[in-house]
Amino acid sequence: MTYRLIATYERSDSSTRKAASAELDSWFSSPEFEDIARAPGLTAFDVLVPETGKARFFDDGPAPVAIVHLSAETPGMLADLARSDPFIDAFWKTPLKLAGVSPDFGLYQVIAAPIGDTPDPQDRKAALSFVVRYFEPIVEAKKFRDFYVANHPPILARFPDVRNVLCYLPIDADFGDFSAARVALGNEVVFDDLAALNTALSSNVLADLREDSQNFPPFGRVCHHAMIRHRHFTLS
């Protein structure tokens, strides 16, 4: 089982968003950060930054400046890590100083859908992540998540040239003084590049997804953003 601690950095000022994204990506790939990233139990450390091109049919406003994924096989060590002083310095104090942004945090169980004839989902290797977030409040959040996870991923897995389909189920965690993400459900669909994503979005599968979404239990705000994923350190 895979769990992810996700730090999401948002910035409303469009004139400085690109610079802030570059500052964060540089910091998270710096040699001095490598020691911080190598906490015992972490299996991967990924940074997602906005794709400069546009995803076809979706315009949900500015993407996050950066999204950081820290992966592990147990959720407890991730929650403990988020409360540690080195983590606070690396993921909150330094980004605030360098780029003027601070994150919200979420802890998630990752559910990977099988793709094609491959029964065992593979680790993410392709670079383009189409990140979808359903936000609270959702009146019947569990009912919504259960329906989505049971029905939507098998359709997403029919996209041409899709590499991964992942669902993110939130886990309660105490992040102390830091903002907790208000994401009721996350979804990530992985492709080789933006061209492959847009080809998939132009396929008949999108109509099937929209038909399925008509059966979702009621939900509120949702956003879709194309992000480029950089795996700075593989830790396993």
C-alpha positions, 0 to 999 in steps of 0.5 A, spaced: 500 500 500 502 506 498 501 513 502 502 520 500 503 526 504 502 532 499 504 539 500 500 544 495 503 551 494 498 556 491 499 563 489 494 568 486 499 573 483 499 571 476 505 576 475 510 572 479 507 565 479 512 562 474 518 565 478 515 562 484 514 555 481 522 555 478 524 557 485 521 552 489 523 547 483 530 549 484 530 549 492 527 542 492 532 539 487 538 542 491 543 538 494 542 541 501 535 538 500 537 531 499 539 530 506 532 533 508 528 528 503 532 522 505 527 521 511 527 514 513 521 510 510 520 515 504 520 511 498 519 517 493 520 524 493 516 528 487 515 535 485 509 537 480 510 544 477 505 547 472 505 544 464 505 551 460 501 548 455 493 547 456 489 541 457 483 541 452 476 542 454 479 544 461 480 551 464 479 551 471 484 557 473 491 557 475 494 551 477 498 550 483 505 553 483 508 547 486 505 540 488 510 536 492 509 528 493 512 524 499 511 517 498 511 511 504 508 505 505 505 507 512 501 513 513 504 514 520 511 516 519 509 521 514 504 524 519 510 524 524 515 527 518 510 533 517 511 535 524 518 535 525 523 541 525 527 539 519 520 538 515 517 545 517 524 548 515 524 545 508 517 545 506 514 551 510 519 556 512 524 556 506 519 556 501 516 562 504 522 566 504 524 564 497 517 564 493 513 567 498 508 561 498 506 557 504 503 550 503 497 546 505 498 539 507 494 533 506 495 525 507 492 520 503 491 513 501 493 511 494 489 507 490 492 505 483 487 502 478 489 496 473 491 499 466 489 494 460 492 487 461 497 489 467 493 487 473 499 490 478 499 497 477 506 500 475 510 506 479 509 513 475 514 514 470 511 518 465 512 526 466 505 529 465 500 528 471 493 531 470 491 532 477 484 533 479 481 535 486 474 535 489 474 539 494 470 539 501 464 540 503 461 534 500 455 532 504 456 525 503 463 525 502 464 517 503 458 515 499 461 520 493 468 517 494 466 510 494 462 511 488 467 514 484 473 509 486 468 504 484 466 507 477 470 512 474 477 509 474 476 503 470 473 508 465 479 513 465 484 506 464 481 506 457 484 512 455 489 511 449 496 511 452 494 512 459 500 510 464 497 510 471 490 512 474 490 514 481 485 516 486 487 519 493 483 518 499 484 523 505 486 520 511 485 524 518 492 527 520 494 533 525 498 538 522 499 542 528 499 550 526 499 548 518 493 549 513 490 542 512 488 541 505 480 541 504 481 535 498 475 530 499 478 526 493 484 526 489 485 523 482 491 523 478 491 520 470 498 520 468 501 520 460 507 521 457 506 528 455 501 534 454 500 531 447 498 524 449 493 527 454 490 532 449 489 526 444 486 522 450 481 528 452 479 528 444 477 520 444 470 517 446 472 516 453 471 523 455 464 522 453 463 516 457 466 519 463 462 525 463 456 520 462 458 517 469 459 523 472 452 525 472 451 519 476 456 522 482 452 523 488 452 531 489 459 535 490 462 542 490 468 545 487 472 541 482 479 543 479 483 540 473 490 541 472 496 539 467 502 538 471 509 536 470 512 531 475 519 531 476 522 525 481 528 529 484 530 523 489 528 515 489 529 513 496 527 506 496 
